[in-house]
Structure formats: structure tokens, C-alpha cells
């Protein structure tokens, strides 16, 4: 089953990658390519199959921009977010994804932003680009852990996204994904069908923070996400 899914993923990535590139010439703002990416994502989830439940959509104000921050359990987090978060956003993603043939070029044409953590100057340029996108009314999506979890728990956070949120003056909207770790954890190549929940928490204002106090904001967001996961595991939520 895994082999068939991988073949399907490759075929859909080529097909929708080409469509997204063409769409980027029609809509230079990236809205249409992002919609194409959403269709690609849902095709991947349907073939796997992964059943997604979304909760907390009322916590999103469609008139506002956010820095979305999600925990990162699996490669399947990306199609879950693209396919089931019904808002426009742009990825702030590691540079390695942009080096994937066709897929990476489609991401660039869609207006997604690569960040090279090995190059400090390049990383700051990426954050400045993301800040400009946010000021133009489009949200940005970040995995603050920077990489997939090895054990399903929430790891330590990188600081860049919090600097971005503070400088842009927009709220951080935490997101919890549950279930993708069992579908395809980082340590396993095998893909299993599963049920996934996408939980959108309440936004956290950043106006009271500065770059000097970003560590406090980072700790606050991580505590919120970890506490929610702990309560869910105990059956309280």
C-alpha cells in the first residue's frame, strides 16, 4: 500500500506542481497557486487514506493576518494544513524543500518563502520578506520546532517566527495537529491510514512584546500548546 501511495504522491506532485506554476502566471499574488496546492493536499490525504477533523475555525478572524504556528509530527502535517485550513497563507519553510525538483519551483512561484538557517544573513532576509507579506494582508505558516518530532511530543522552538510576529505586530495563532505521527512518523517509511484532528487554538496578541522579550513570548506559546496536548491526553478536552 505504501508503494502505491508514494507513486500517487509523485504523480500528483508533478501534475499539481505544473498547474501551480501556470496558475502563478495568472495570479502573481499567489492566491490561485495556494488553492491548487490545497487540491493537491486533499488528493494525497484521500489516497492514504487520512480522515481529517477540523476544530476551532471560529478562532480565525478572516479580516486579520496571523503568524500560524503548528506542531510538527509528520510529513503529513503539510497536506493536512494545506487541505483543511480554509484561509490563504504562505509557508516559511526550510530551504531543503525548495531544492526538490518542480515542487520547490512551484513553492517559489506560489510566494512561499525559504529560510536557510545555516546562513544568518539569508535567514534575516527571509524574515523581512515574510514581514512584508504579512503587512500586505496575507498570513504566514511556520513550524516553530523547525523539524518533525521524533517521539510525537512537542520539541524546542526556534526564535525566528517569534521575531517575525513581533516585528509584524500580528497575533500568533497556535495550531495542534494530532494523529499524523501514527500515519507516518519521522523514523518510519511505512504509511498507515488514520484519523487526524486539526485544532485551532485562540490567537495570542504580540503587541506587548519586543525583540528583547521574544523568549517570553516563545515560552508562552509553547506552554499553551504543550498544556493543550497534555489535557487532551488526560481526556479533559
KOLKE-687780 format. One record per residue: residue number from 1; x, y, z of N, C-alpha, C, O, CB in turn. Coordinates in steps of 0.001 Angstrom, whole numbers, plus 500000, padded with zeros to 6 digits. Glycine has a CB too. Layout:
<lummis>
LUMMI    i     n.X     n.Y     n.Z    ca.X    ca.Y    ca.Z     c.X     c.Y     c.Z     o.X     o.Y     o.Z    cb.X    cb.Y    cb.Z
LUMMI  NUM       X       Y       Z       X       Y       Z       X       Y       Z       X       Y       Z       X       Y       Z
...
</lummis>
This chain:
<lummis>
LUMMI    i     n.X     n.Y     n.Z    ca.X    ca.Y    ca.Z     c.X     c.Y     c.Z     o.X     o.Y     o.Z    cb.X    cb.Y    cb.Z
LUMMI    1  500832  498790  500000  500000  500000  500000  500866  501260  500000  500573  502230  499302  499059  500006  501222
LUMMI    2  501942  501227  500798  502818  502396  500877  503403  502747  499519  503463  503921  499152  503941  502150  501876
LUMMI    3  503841  501725  498759  504437  501963  497444  503437  502632  496508  503792  503544  495760  504935  500646  496833
LUMMI    4  502182  502176  496552  501144  502756  495687  500884  504208  496061  500690  505055  495189  499838  501944  495784
LUMMI    5  500882  504491  497356  500658  505863  497810  501799  506765  497360  501565  507891  496921  500512  505912  499341
LUMMI    6  503027  506281  497466  504188  507078  497066  504135  507396  495575  504415  508522  495163  505496  506336  497406
LUMMI    7  503770  506391  494761  503624  506626  493321  502562  507696  493064  502745  508589  492237  503252  505311  492588
LUMMI    8  501445  507584  493794  500371  508575  493648  500848  509964  494045  500559  510943  493357  499155  508178  494496
LUMMI    9  501581  510051  495156  502097  511346  495620  503002  511975  494564  502909  513170  494282  502870  511179  496949
LUMMI   10  503872  511157  493987  504788  511670  492965  504009  512175  491753  504277  513265  491249  505792  510577  492537
LUMMI   11  503044  511381  491288  502252  511773  490122  501465  513054  490393  501439  513961  489561  501295  510642  489724
LUMMI   12  500818  513125  491570  500026  514310  491900  500914  515537  492102  500514  516658  491787  499193  514057  493158
LUMMI   13  502117  515319  492628  503039  516441  492833  503488  517015  491494  503586  518232  491337  504264  515996  493660
LUMMI   14  503761  516134  490526  504144  516599  489192  502979  517339  488537  503148  518439  488010  504594  515410  488307
LUMMI   15  501798  516725  488575  500621  517322  487932  500266  518671  488543  500154  519673  487837  499426  516379  488039
LUMMI   16  500092  518686  489858  499655  519931  490507  500793  520934  490632  500551  522137  490734  499080  519634  491891
LUMMI   17  502039  520448  490624  503166  521371  490590  503156  522190  489311  503356  523404  489335  504482  520612  490718
LUMMI   18  502918  521503  488177  502838  522191  486890  501654  523157  486873  501777  524289  486405  502716  521173  485739
LUMMI   19  500501  522702  487387  499320  523565  487440  499567  524803  488308  499145  525908  487966  498118  522780  487977
LUMMI   20  500254  524602  489430  500532  525738  490327  501460  526738  489653  501299  527947  489822  501156  525248  491653
LUMMI   21  502429  526244  488893  503348  527141  488178  502578  527964  487145  502761  529178  487055  504483  526332  487489
LUMMI   22  501716  527303  486363  500900  528047  485400  499976  529037  486105  499790  530163  485644  500076  527081  484542
LUMMI   23  499396  528602  487232  498490  529481  487974  499212  530705  488508  498610  531770  488651  497840  528724  489123
LUMMI   24  500506  530561  488805  501264  531692  489344  501445  532805  488318  501643  533963  488685  502622  531222  489832
LUMMI   25  501379  532458  487033  501473  533485  485997  500134  534190  485796  500086  535322  485313  501944  532867  484677
LUMMI   26  499050  533513  486171  497719  534116  486093  497471  535008  487296  496887  536085  487172  496635  533033  486004
LUMMI   27  497918  534555  488463  497694  535277  489720  499037  535450  490419  499488  534557  491137  496672  534519  490644
LUMMI   28  499671  536592  490210  501011  536815  490765  500991  536978  492279  502045  536920  492912  501640  538042  490131
LUMMI   29  499820  537181  492876  499731  537325  494327  499771  535974  495043  499917  535926  496264  498457  538065  494698
LUMMI   30  499643  534894  494301  499791  533562  494878  498529  532940  495430  498586  531843  495985  500776  533615  495941
LUMMI   31  497391  533601  495296  496157  533049  495856  495704  531804  495086  495317  530801  495686  495046  534109  495840
LUMMI   32  495757  531880  493767  495337  530736  492956  496291  529549  493105  495824  528422  493267  495242  531142  491488
LUMMI   33  497611  529759  493058  498516  528626  493312  498283  527975  494672  498398  526757  494809  499958  529086  493220
LUMMI   34  497954  528789  495678  497695  528220  497008  496451  527329  496974  496411  526291  497635  497519  529349  498061
LUMMI   35  495441  527731  496208  494243  526907  496079  494559  525596  495353  494031  524539  495701  493141  527678  495331
LUMMI   36  495425  525682  494343  495865  524468  493642  496584  523543  494620  496389  522328  494591  496797  524824  492444
LUMMI   37  497416  524125  495486  498128  523330  496491  497146  522635  497435  497397  521516  497882  499095  524220  497295
LUMMI   38  496035  523294  497735  495018  522685  498594  494388  521458  497953  494124  520466  498632  493940  523698  498924
LUMMI   39  494144  521521  496639  493594  520366  495927  494606  519230  495911  494250  518070  496122  493195  520749  494487
LUMMI   40  495888  519572  495655  496960  518564  495716  496966  517875  497077  497051  516649  497157  498341  519214  495441
LUMMI   41  496876  518667  498148  496934  518123  499501  495779  517169  499772  495978  516098  500345  496925  519251  500522
LUMMI   42  494578  517550  499364  493410  516695  499612  493489  515397  498796  492994  514358  499233  492109  517455  499272
LUMMI   43  494111  515458  497613  494277  514232  496822  495231  513268  497522  495039  512053  497469  494800  514564  495404
LUMMI   44  496252  513803  498172  497207  512967  498915  496523  512311  500112  496697  511118  500363  498419  513808  499389
LUMMI   45  495749  513100  500841  495067  512587  502037  494017  511541  501670  493841  510557  502389  494407  513738  502812
LUMMI   46  493321  511751  500553  492288  510805  500131  492894  509465  499733  492293  508418  499975  491484  511382  498967
LUMMI   47  494079  509487  499123  494723  508249  498673  495334  507468  499813  495581  506271  499670  495786  508556  497653
LUMMI   48  495586  508111  500944  496394  507471  502007  495709  506333  502756  496409  505344  502972  496798  508500  502997
LUMMI   49  494440  506319  503188  493568  507465  503358  493720  508052  504768  493933  507324  505738  492107  507067  503092
LUMMI   50  493608  509368  504858  493683  510061  506141  492423  510902  506296  492132  511762  505465  494972  510949  506240
LUMMI   51  491682  510647  507363  490435  511361  507639  490729  512504  508605  491237  512273  509702  489350  510399  508226
LUMMI   52  490413  513735  508206  490770  514918  508988  489528  515592  509566  488555  515851  508856  491555  515912  508124
LUMMI   53  489582  515869  510861  488544  516655  511552  489139  517988  511952  490227  518035  512526  487985  515899  512807
LUMMI   54  488435  519079  511655  488915  520424  511971  488055  521018  513085  486826  520971  513033  488889  521338  510707
LUMMI   55  488720  521573  514084  488022  522222  515202  488617  523607  515434  489802  523838  515195  488118  521360  516501
LUMMI   56  487775  524518  515901  488245  525838  516306  488346  526863  515195  489048  527862  515348  489554  525705  516935
LUMMI   57  487659  526642  514066  487728  527612  512967  487219  528986  513376  487613  529999  512799  486932  527110  511777
LUMMI   58  486341  529017  514375  485809  530309  514831  486880  531181  515476  486661  532376  515678  484673  530085  515818
LUMMI   59  488035  530602  515803  489127  531394  516385  489895  532199  515333  490760  533006  515674  490092  530477  517127
LUMMI   60  489575  531978  514054  490221  532732  512976  489314  533873  512540  488158  533649  512178  490552  531810  511771
LUMMI   61  489833  535093  512573  489138  536252  512015  489635  536418  510582  490798  536767  510378  489389  537563  512875
LUMMI   62  488777  536177  509577  489234  536239  508184  489708  537628  507759  490350  537767  506718  488126  535796  507269
LUMMI   63  489403  538642  508542  489829  540000  508213  491229  540309  508746  491777  541377  508470  488832  541006  508770
LUMMI   64  491813  539372  509515  493123  539615  510131  494207  538729  509524  493931  537675  508951  493049  539380  511638
LUMMI   65  495444  539190  509667  496608  538363  509329  497164  537763  510618  497054  538351  511694  497708  539201  508579
LUMMI   66  497757  536591  510486  498338  535902  511633  499689  535302  511259  500017  535133  510085  497386  534805  512148
LUMMI   67  500446  534990  512282  501544  534041  512133  501027  532732  512712  500954  532567  513930  502880  534535  512858
LUMMI   68  500668  531799  511825  500196  530494  512267  501400  529660  512700  502420  529617  512013  499391  529775  511139
LUMMI   69  501264  528998  513851  502330  528130  514343  501739  526777  514711  500869  526672  515575  503054  528765  515564
LUMMI   70  502231  525748  514036  501730  524390  514244  502829  523484  514763  504000  523647  514422  501151  523824  512948
LUMMI   71  502434  522521  515597  503382  521467  515951  503664  520622  514716  502895  520645  513755  502835  520585  517113
LUMMI   72  504763  519880  514739  505206  519173  513523  505511  517725  513867  506552  517420  514448  506462  519859  512894
LUMMI   73  504577  516819  513498  504709  515403  513822  505126  514538  512648  505708  513471  512842  503426  514897  514364
LUMMI   74  504835  514987  511421  504944  514083  510286  505001  514860  508976  504661  516042  508929  503772  513103  510270
LUMMI   75  505439  514176  507903  505340  514767  506566  503891  515076  506200  503628  515937  505361  505953  513829  505523
LUMMI   76  502953  514372  506831  501541  514573  506517  500971  515857  507113  499845  516230  506785  500743  513397  507006
LUMMI   77  501710  516536  507972  501236  517814  508502  501025  518827  507388  500089  519625  507439  502223  518365  509528
LUMMI   78  501894  518797  506381  501806  519774  505292  500505  519615  504504  499779  520598  504359  503009  519631  504350
LUMMI   79  500169  518417  503985  498880  518300  503296  497672  518515  504205  496635  518988  503740  498776  516950  502656
LUMMI   80  497783  518179  505485  496671  518429  506404  496391  519928  506503  495237  520350  506433  496979  517845  507803
LUMMI   81  497432  520721  506665  497259  522169  506784  496819  522788  505465  495916  523624  505442  498555  522819  507256
LUMMI   82  497451  522385  504365  497078  522939  503060  495661  522551  502660  494933  523349  502070  498057  522473  501994
LUMMI   83  495279  521330  502981  493996  520823  502525  492813  521191  503388  491675  521154  502919  494063  519377  502424
LUMMI   84  493055  521550  504656  491926  521715  505570  491923  523013  506366  491034  523221  507192  491902  520584  506512
LUMMI   85  492881  523878  506141  492834  525203  506755  492324  526162  505679  493079  526520  504775  494256  525648  507318
LUMMI   86  491057  526586  505759  490416  527302  504647  490740  528794  504612  489841  529630  504516  488923  527126  504726
LUMMI   87  492017  529119  504691  492457  530508  504620  493710  530580  503756  494405  529583  503560  492725  531089  506043
LUMMI   88  493983  531762  503251  495212  531979  502499  496371  532158  503472  496273  532909  504443  495082  533210  501564
LUMMI   89  497463  531463  503201  498689  531681  503968  499872  531315  503092  499714  530647  502070  498694  530847  505288
LUMMI   90  501057  531752  503492  502275  531420  502784  503211  530696  503748  503327  531078  504912  502946  532693  502195
LUMMI   91  503867  529667  503266  504784  528904  504105  506094  529651  504303  506615  530263  503371  505049  527533  503493
LUMMI   92  506612  529601  505490  508006  529954  505768  508674  528618  506070  508526  528083  507169  508158  531015  506984
LUMMI   93  509407  528079  505101  509868  526688  505191  511359  526589  504944  511965  527479  504347  509119  525808  504194
LUMMI   94  511944  525498  505409  513386  525315  505282  513784  525187  503822  513018  524693  502994  513843  524082  506064
LUMMI   95  514981  525635  503524  515459  525759  502153  515506  524404  501442  515405  524358  500216  516840  526401  502139
LUMMI   96  515656  523295  502186  515757  521972  501567  514512  521626  500734  514615  520961  499703  515971  520910  502646
LUMMI   97  513335  522082  501192  512105  521793  500450  512103  522468  499086  511532  521948  498127  510886  522242  501250
LUMMI   98  512742  523624  499006  512759  524378  497755  513756  523800  496749  513789  524220  495593  513094  525836  498031
LUMMI   99  514561  522846  497189  515519  522196  496290  514933  520957  495626  515584  520352  494774  516778  521820  497051
LUMMI  100  513712  520567  496003  513057  519426  495370  512625  519837  493965  511914  520829  493806  511833  518933  496215
LUMMI  101  513044  519087  492941  512703  519461  491559  511191  519658  491368  510391  518882  491891  513209  518388  490587
LUMMI  102  510819  520667  490640  509456  521055  490310  508675  521522  491534  508110  522616  491535  508738  519901  489655
LUMMI  103  508644  520680  492590  507926  521023  493812  508464  522331  494393  507697  523215  494773  508041  519885  494846
LUMMI  104  509797  522440  494457  510403  523639  495012  510119  524874  494178  509855  525949  494715  511883  523449  495143
LUMMI  105  510174  524712  492839  509898  525852  491964  508444  526284  492084  508144  527477  492064  510226  525505  490504
LUMMI  106  507535  525308  492210  506120  525624  492394  505907  526398  493702  505094  527320  493756  505273  524329  492389
LUMMI  107  506636  526019  494746  506537  526724  496023  506986  528184  495873  506346  529100  496389  507385  526009  497098
LUMMI  108  508081  528375  495167  508572  529737  494948  507564  530559  494160  507307  531714  494500  509917  529712  494215
LUMMI  109  506989  529977  493108  506021  530695  492288  504748  531011  493072  504058  531987  492775  505679  529882  491042
LUMMI  110  504439  530188  494068  503253  530430  494902  503495  531502  495960  502569  531902  496666  502822  529139  495579
LUMMI  111  504738  531967  496068  505042  533017  497035  505479  532510  498386  505586  533286  499335  503867  533881  497211
LUMMI  112  505736  531199  498491  506236  530665  499745  507698  531080  499928  508406  531324  498951  506089  529122  499782
LUMMI  113  508132  531155  501152  509430  531763  501471  510355  530720  502078  509990  530043  503039  509259  532959  502440
LUMMI  114  511564  530590  501511  512530  529639  502067  513413  530347  503092  513738  531526  502957  513398  529008  500941
LUMMI  115  513785  529597  504107  514677  530127  505131  515857  529172  505288  515686  527977  505529  513927  530323  506489
LUMMI  116  517039  529722  505148  518273  528950  505256  518887  529228  506626  519542  530252  506823  519277  529307  504099
LUMMI  117  518673  528314  507568  519137  528544  508937  520659  528490  509052  521223  528951  510045  518520  527520  509871
LUMMI  118  521322  527931  508047  522783  527875  508087  523422  529199  507689  524623  529395  507876  523285  526773  507176
LUMMI  119  522615  530114  507138  523098  531411  506696  522317  532499  507415  521166  532767  507072  522972  531561  505160
LUMMI  120  522928  533122  508400  522235  534094  509248  521686  535271  508431  520553  535705  508641  523182  534610  510336
LUMMI  121  522498  535780  507502  522066  536928  506700  520871  536562  505819  519916  537331  505704  523227  537441  505829
LUMMI  122  520934  535379  505198  519835  534909  504366  518568  534689  505191  517464  534979  504729  520228  533618  503652
LUMMI  123  518727  534178  506408  517578  533946  507282  516875  535250  507621  515645  535310  507626  518014  533240  508563
LUMMI  124  517651  536300  507905  517052  537602  508207  516335  538171  506983  515274  538780  507116  518128  538589  508696
LUMMI  125  516904  537977  505798  516248  538434  504577  514907  537731  504391  513927  538353  503982  517150  538191  503358
LUMMI  126  514864  536432  504692  513627  535661  504583  512570  536182  505541  511395  536282  505187  513893  534184  504853
LUMMI  127  512993  536516  506761  512048  537058  507743  511521  538408  507295  510345  538709  507499  512710  537184  509120
LUMMI  128  512368  539223  506691  511921  540525  506185  510905  540356  505056  509929  541102  504974  513123  541350  505694
LUMMI  129  511142  539372  504186  510182  539086  503115  508845  538643  503695  507787  539076  503239  510733  538003  502170
LUMMI  130  508901  537781  504701  507677  537302  505339  506931  538443  506010  505702  538495  505954  507996  536212  506361
LUMMI  131  507657  539361  506645  507026  540517  507289  506302  541376  506261  505213  541884  506527  508074  541359  508039
LUMMI  132  506914  541540  505077  506274  542303  504019  504987  541661  503545  504007  542356  503277  507212  542466  502862
LUMMI  133  504981  540342  503439  503776  539615  503040  502663  539819  504058  501509  540043  503693  504077  538119  502879
LUMMI  134  503017  539741  505334  502025  539915  506394  501441  541320  506364  500235  541497  506536  502647  539631  507766
LUMMI  135  502291  542321  506146  501801  543708  506089  500871  543938  504907  500061  544864  504919  502972  544678  506011
LUMMI  136  500991  543090  503883  500099  543177  502732  498817  542375  502933  498004  542245  502017  500813  542696  501487
LUMMI  137  498645  541838  504141  497377  541204  504486  497319  539703  504346  496235  539125  504424  496335  541770  503669
LUMMI  138  498462  539042  504141  498485  537583  504000  499214  536972  505202  500245  537482  505640  499177  537160  502658
LUMMI  139  498674  535898  505716  499262  535233  506871  500428  534334  506467  500586  533986  505297  498204  534417  507603
LUMMI  140  501237  533967  507453  502395  533095  507246  502267  531880  508159  501841  531998  509308  503733  533858  507519
LUMMI  141  502642  530708  507636  502595  529464  508415  504010  529005  508749  504887  528982  507885  501837  528355  507639
LUMMI  142  504223  528638  510016  505546  528223  510484  505422  526985  511364  504472  526857  512137  506241  529369  511257
LUMMI  143  506384  526076  511244  506576  525022  512234  507662  525519  513190  508841  525444  512845  506973  523635  511556
LUMMI  144  507317  526017  514365  508337  526607  515241  509380  525609  515740  510465  526014  516157  507672  527244  516421
LUMMI  145  509069  524309  515703  510065  523303  516090  511169  523181  515039  512277  522737  515341  509389  521939  516302
LUMMI  146  510857  523579  513804  511851  523558  512745  512010  522219  512054  512528  522162  510939  513147  523968  513290
LUMMI  147  511578  521143  512687  511687  519806  512116  510638  518906  512744  510002  519281  513729  513105  519224  512326
LUMMI  148  510457  517722  512177  509455  516799  512708  509888  516191  514044  511071  515951  514282  509182  515689  511701
LUMMI  149  508905  515951  514902  509159  515336  516195  509590  513882  516018  509070  513178  515153  507911  515422  517085
LUMMI  150  510528  513439  516828  510971  512042  516781  510104  511121  517643  510083  509909  517431  512417  511944  517232
LUMMI  151  509386  511701  518618  508600  510870  519537  507134  511284  519647  506393  510728  520458  509221  510910  520900
LUMMI  152  506709  512257  518837  505325  512702  518885  505075  513841  519850  504005  514450  519829  504456  511568  519245
LUMMI  153  506060  514140  520705  505927  515257  521642  506400  516562  520999  507115  516545  519997  506727  514979  522930
LUMMI  154  505999  517681  521576  506397  518982  521063  507825  519289  521506  508130  519270  522699  505423  520085  521542
LUMMI  155  508691  519569  520545  510090  519829  520839  510359  521288  521160  509428  522070  521354  510941  519403  519684
LUMMI  156  511631  521652  521217  512009  523034  521473  511705  523888  520249  511611  523373  519135  513502  523133  521847
LUMMI  157  511550  525198  520455  511170  526110  519390  512357  526929  518903  513282  527225  519659  510063  527030  519861
LUMMI  158  512309  527292  517611  513252  528247  517035  512701  529656  517244  511491  529834  517391  513497  527958  515512
LUMMI  159  513578  530651  517259  513160  532010  517625  512645  532851  516460  511933  533832  516678  514303  532721  518261
LUMMI  160  512999  532478  515212  512714  533338  514078  511258  533732  513926  510960  534896  513660  513154  532676  512852
LUMMI  161  510349  532788  514090  508932  533069  513923  508400  534063  514929  507466  534809  514636  508153  531808  514019
LUMMI  162  508980  534079  516095  508530  534990  517150  509031  536409  516897  508336  537383  517186  509011  534499  518524
LUMMI  163  510238  536516  516357  510738  537828  515923  509837  538371  514821  509486  539551  514814  512216  537731  515425
LUMMI  164  509466  537493  513886  508595  537878  512785  507249  538397  513292  506770  539438  512843  508382  536696  511847
LUMMI  165  506646  537670  514223  505339  538071  514749  505418  539416  515468  504532  540257  515316  504799  537001  515702
LUMMI  166  506475  539617  516247  506635  540866  516997  506847  542042  516044  506228  543094  516204  507820  540759  517982
LUMMI  167  507720  541862  515058  508008  542950  514124  506817  543257  513227  506634  544402  512815  509219  542602  513272
LUMMI  168  506010  542258  512920  504834  542472  512082  503659  543012  512880  502745  543621  512323  504437  541180  511398
LUMMI  169  503689  542784  514193  502616  543280  515047  501321  542506  514927  500255  543030  515249  502356  544699  514739
LUMMI  170  501396  541252  514464  500176  540450  514305  500131  539360  515368  501168  538989  515917  500106  539824  512886
LUMMI  171  498939  538843  515665  498835  537769  516655  499435  536458  516149  499519  536220  514944  497379  537552  517035
LUMMI  172  499844  535627  517079  500233  534245  516781  499008  533360  517000  498329  533463  518022  501446  533776  517679
LUMMI  173  498737  532495  516035  497604  531590  516169  498136  530157  516252  498523  529574  515239  496606  531754  514973
LUMMI  174  498154  529590  517468  498686  528225  517639  497739  527176  517046  496517  527309  517123  498925  527928  519135
LUMMI  175  498321  526142  516459  497566  525035  515880  498151  523719  516400  499367  523536  516456  497601  525087  514313
LUMMI  176  497259  522823  516773  497675  521491  517223  497204  520449  516214  496016  520372  515898  497109  521177  518642
LUMMI  177  498142  519647  515710  497802  518521  514844  498013  517240  515638  499079  517023  516214  498661  518524  513529
LUMMI  178  496990  516397  515662  497076  515119  516354  496759  513991  515369  495812  514086  514588  496108  515080  517574
LUMMI  179  497556  512932  515413  497263  511743  514619  498200  511496  513459  498305  510362  512991  495901  511834  514104
LUMMI  180  498888  512526  512977  499781  512305  511824  501021  511509  512202  501635  510877  511343  500200  513639  511220
LUMMI  181  501397  511532  513480  502579  510776  513908  502375  509285  513686  503310  508576  513312  502891  511049  515389
LUMMI  182  501151  508806  513915  500878  507381  513712  500722  507043  512232  500901  505890  511839  499618  506972  514474
LUMMI  183  500390  508037  511409  500273  507815  509969  501652  507608  509348  501871  506669  508582  499555  509000  509295
LUMMI  184  502586  508517  509700  503940  508400  509141  504921  509173  510012  505212  510332  509717  503987  508921  507675
LUMMI  185  505440  508563  511078  506418  509249  511919  507740  509440  511196  507978  508833  510152  506642  508476  513206
LUMMI  186  508583  510270  511743  509861  510589  511119  510743  509361  510954  511507  509270  509994  510588  511632  511933
LUMMI  187  510644  508427  511871  511539  507264  511874  511030  506096  511036  511676  505049  510984  511752  506798  513283
LUMMI  188  509841  506264  510355  509256  505139  509632  508868  505533  508215  508297  506600  507987  508039  504606  510377
LUMMI  189  509183  504661  507269  508847  504918  505870  507429  504447  505546  506809  504931  504599  509855  504226  504946
LUMMI  190  506922  503506  506336  505598  502936  506097  504501  503962  506377  504567  504709  507354  505390  501689  506966
LUMMI  191  503486  503986  505499  502347  504896  505654  501133  504076  506071  500823  503055  505456  502062  505688  504328
LUMMI  192  500446  504527  507119  499252  503850  507604  498043  504786  507529  498184  505986  507766  499462  503353  509049
LUMMI  193  496851  504255  507202  495637  505080  507270  495413  505549  508704  495870  504901  509646  494398  504290  506757
LUMMI  194  494724  506655  508875  494487  507134  510233  493512  508293  510290  493101  508847  509270  495782  507544  510862
LUMMI  195  493155  508640  511518  492288  509783  511781  493132  510903  512380  493923  510676  513296  491111  509395  512736
LUMMI  196  492958  512104  511858  493755  513257  512264  492831  514385  512704  491778  514610  512107  494679  513725  511112
LUMMI  197  493234  515085  513746  492495  516253  514206  493358  517494  514051  494516  517518  514467  492046  516081  515673
LUMMI  198  492782  518515  513451  493428  519811  513305  492703  520780  514231  491560  521157  513973  493406  520311  511810
LUMMI  199  493372  521181  515308  492749  522015  516348  493349  523420  516315  494553  523597  516502  492938  521377  517757
LUMMI  200  492495  524413  516076  492927  525809  516020  492627  526457  517367  491470  526556  517774  492219  526581  514853
LUMMI  201  493676  526894  518050  493513  527493  519374  493264  528996  519257  493248  529545  518156  494754  527223  520244
LUMMI  202  493074  529642  520375  492806  531084  520376  494079  531864  520058  495165  531473  520485  492234  531529  521739
LUMMI  203  493955  532965  519312  495142  533763  518974  495757  534430  520198  495063  534738  521167  494784  534823  517945
LUMMI  204  497048  534644  520139  497787  535301  521227  498366  536606  520690  499130  536602  519725  498925  534370  521795
LUMMI  205  498002  537713  521316  498493  539016  520877  499986  539160  521157  500491  538657  522161  497715  540139  521569
LUMMI  206  500678  539844  520268  502128  540026  520408  502515  541480  520665  503697  541799  520791  502834  539528  519160
LUMMI  207  501507  542369  520743  501792  543807  520836  502538  544183  522114  503209  545216  522144  500499  544592  520761
LUMMI  208  502440  543379  523159  503114  543699  524413  504550  543205  524491  505209  543357  525519  502343  543128  525545
LUMMI  209  505041  542607  523392  506384  542045  523394  507313  542841  522482  506868  543520  521556  506347  540581  522962
LUMMI  210  508592  542745  522759  509626  543321  521900  510615  542213  521540  510505  541091  522034  510355  544526  522607
LUMMI  211  511585  542536  520674  512600  541538  520321  513400  541111  521553  513898  539988  521627  513549  542095  519241
LUMMI  212  513513  542024  522516  514255  541694  523738  513479  540722  524620  514078  539999  525416  514575  542966  524525
LUMMI  213  512152  540696  524488  511332  539812  525331  510723  538654  524535  509762  538022  524973  510217  540615  526002
LUMMI  214  511300  538389  523356  510753  537334  522495  510808  535963  523155  509958  535115  522883  511505  537293  521177
LUMMI  215  511801  535729  524023  511899  534433  524693  510675  534172  525566  510219  533035  525685  513173  534366  525540
LUMMI  216  510152  535228  526172  508950  535085  526988  507748  534719  526133  506922  533897  526530  508672  536371  527758
LUMMI  217  507650  535334  524955  506563  535001  524022  506699  533556  523548  505714  532820  523485  506566  535969  522806
LUMMI  218  507902  533164  523221  508159  531797  522753  507765  530780  523829  507129  529768  523534  509652  531625  522371
LUMMI  219  508143  531056  525061  507806  530158  526165  506298  530095  526380  505747  529031  526662  508502  530609  527453
LUMMI  220  505631  531253  526243  504186  531313  526428  503464  530453  525393  502575  529677  525741  503699  532761  526344
LUMMI  221  503847  530591  524116  503197  529827  523054  503458  528331  523226  502550  527516  523062  503689  530299  521675
LUMMI  222  504677  527982  523549  504997  526559  523715  504224  525966  524896  503736  524839  524818  506518  526366  523923
LUMMI  223  504114  526726  525984  503354  526255  527145  501888  526036  526789  501285  525044  527198  503470  527257  528303
LUMMI  224  501317  526967  526025  499917  526841  525609  499719  525554  524810  498775  524803  525054  499483  528069  524768
LUMMI  225  500606  525309  523865  500477  524129  523011  500706  522842  523794  499970  521871  523618  501458  524210  521848
LUMMI  226  501717  522825  524654  502012  521627  525452  500899  521333  526445  500516  520177  526627  503338  521793  526196
LUMMI  227  500374  522376  527092  499288  522183  528059  498044  521640  527383  497343  520802  527949  498963  523496  528770
LUMMI  228  497765  522113  526173  496598  521626  525454  496758  520141  525118  495825  519354  525280  496374  522447  524172
LUMMI  229  497933  519776  524655  498190  518367  524327  498076  517503  525579  497512  516410  525522  499589  518200  523687
LUMMI  230  498605  517976  526712  498536  517213  527959  497091  517027  528415  496713  515939  528848  499346  517912  529056
LUMMI  231  496284  518082  528320  494887  517991  528720  494130  517014  527824  493278  516264  528299  494228  519374  528677
LUMMI  232  494441  517025  526537  493789  516129  525603  494154  514678  525916  493297  513795  525868  494174  516483  524162
LUMMI  233  495436  514433  526238  495865  513069  526568  495169  512554  527825  494901  511358  527942  497385  513023  526759
LUMMI  234  494877  513455  528764  494201  513062  530006  492693  512948  529851  491990  512584  530794  494514  514053  531095
LUMMI  235  492192  513267  528637  490765  513157  528383  489965  514323  528912  488739  514239  528989  490250  511907  528973
LUMMI  236  490628  515419  529283  489918  516575  529827  489298  517387  528690  488265  518029  528883  490873  517460  530669
LUMMI  237  489915  517366  527512  489384  518075  526341  488744  517094  525364  488242  517504  524317  490503  518874  525637
</lummis>
